[in-house]
Amino acid sequence: MGTNNTIICETCHASHGSVNEYSLVLPSSETDIASSTLCEACHTDSPSLATEQALKRHSHPVNATLPDDAALPDMWDNGESPRLGKDKSVNCRACHSPHNGIKNNHLLVSKDSGDGLCVTCHSSKKHIYKSKHDIARYYPDNKNIAGEKASEKGTCRACHFMHRGSGPKMWAREMTTPGMAQICGSCHAEGKIAKDALTGKFSHPVNIKQREGQDAGLLPLFTDRGKKDPQGKVVCASCHDVHNWEAATDKSP
């Protein structure tokens, strides 16, 4: 480190003797599954650990395979081509550029500070726009847990953070108790923005496992951390697709 513990070139690069690509002090190659190794040496695999207690636990996964329906551009706004890891895995460099990031935008490769970068990869989620779950459209002044208005940060960030989620799925809304089954309740509850769309007293139970010998088939089950798992539990998302209002027709109003 430099004077007063500042970052300098030698923090990440070895002037002489490095055996790694780009003279890095740790292996970090776009062809290596460990492509986020150097980033995580400082930022860990859950960045923003120094922020508020409620906003530090859940971050976008790295070394995860890029969705099949993602349509990456030939070139990002910063002039760089998309960089992925081994087997098209998403890593820190997929969204950030340590030397050529967009000014005042978290070193991102895109100028868009709203939903643009999200829906580039998660294009199948675009159906949410203009649906009743489009919080930025119907509740523009509603704020996420960081106090950001939906009209300012966009539909995606009304419910998800990249690095500071309060629960599974990088959740950006207040949760009374942790776990995948409680996510929908952060809106669909008394006093919340979806107070007029409650499930009622007698509803299908959630947060339960299937019975011994049962096979859920194509019905998705989830762990408490939000990962799909055949041995997981039944939650709201097992039957409802919050991004696609009319799942049977693949349309949204």
Helices and strands as residue ranges (DSSP letters): G 3-5, H 9-12, G 21-23, H 37-43, G 53-55, E 64-65, G 86-88, E 89-90, H 92-95, H 116-121, G 123-128, H 135-138, H 150-153, H 155-159, G 168-170, G 180-182, G 184-186, E 208-209, E 233-234, G 236-238
